[in-house]
Amino acid sequence: MSTASLAGRWAGGRQFRPVVLNVVSIVAFLVVWHFASALVNSPFFPPPYKIVQAFVNLAQHGDTMGNSLWAHCWASLYRVLVGFAAGVVLGVPLGLLMGLMPGFYAATRSIVEPFRFIPPIAWIPLAIIFFSGLPRFAFLIFIGSFFPVFTSTLVGVSRVEQIHRKVAVVYGASRFYVLTHIVLPTVLPDIMGGMRVALGAAWLTIVAAELSGGTSIGLGRMMVNYAELLQISEIVVGMVLIGALGFAMNEILLSIERRLFRWRWQVTL
């Protein structure tokens, strides 16, 4: 067997290894969960097969109000996408603006920074008063998504090497050229990292937003309805679906990041 074929098999094995390890981890987690549930023997700690049964029942028959499980998933996903997109669309330009104009940021810092520490949940009363329907959920998710993107962009601008900018200016580059060919490529990895953090904040916020009422559909709303009925399995189904949707979206962003930044190297121990 040639050296090239051995190297190819080794590389293929290394790529397949994380999948195997994750499958083993999931199986081990489910086994521990099953035996822990049997040991506790409580209706408030259902075993994994009860969760699967609840999922199948919801998928086939919908919830107690006749809403399908897929309608709940799509409602929450759509709200997250709208609020998350709004946070990115506004967070990136403002982060670039304040990063490129440090004097402007310094003058407004006492106004901007306190808002960063107000949790999205604290905005729920105002959201209930001023908004209804999709704008209410989009506003709350926007609040949760905006600041991670804004902050990562702002910090990323400060990492731009001044020598690169000066060389471009010496050769007659315009401000727009410097922005699009020097600043943005340098800041883009930080923006992608901020987007992943913002995505987690968006999914954290959607549950609280749907708990605020004003809707009968959404995974958060479904979980509350079953909490009132003390049906734990259906609540866990909603939690698992939120985790799965968030994980899938995070993997999409990671895939995009790997393709865009193949030049980046990783530190391992």
Secondary structure, 3 states (H helix, E strand, C coil): CCHHHHHHHHHHHHHHHHHHHHHHHHHHHHHHHHHHHHHHCCCCCCCHHHHHHHHHHHHHHCCCCCCCHHHHHHHHHHHHHHHHHHHHHHHHHHHHHHHHCHHHHHHHHHHHHHHHCCCHHHHHHHHHHHCCCHHHHHHHHHHHHHHHHHHHHHHHHCCCCHHHHHHHHHCCCCHHHHHHHHHHHHHHHHHHHHHHHHHHHHHHHHHHHHHCCCCCCCHHHHHHHHHHCCCHHHHHHHHHHHHHHHHHHHHHHHHHHHHHCCCCCCCCC
